[in-house]
Amino acid sequence: MVVACAAGSGANTDTLKKITECVVSLDTADSATIKAFFKWVSASVSSGSMKVEATGAEATTLSELPPPPPEVNIVV
């Protein structure tokens, strides 16, 4: 699964949606928000790996990943 991240309030998510359906945005690009994003990405990779080991299938949607922190917004 590819997850694209738009950082900052002025980021254009339309271009990212052309790359992947899984787009998240960070309203601010400060160090705390970016740190929270990468912690979530790390937890998602770990969770996805466990799912593959258990079922043989990869996660294909954001709903199959751990919930993102409040700083990370799912773009629909």
Secondary structure, 3 states (H helix, E strand, C coil): CCEEEEECCCCCHHHHHHHCCEEEEECCCCHHHHHHHHHHHHHHHHHHHHHHHHHCCCCCCHHHCCCCCCCEEEEC
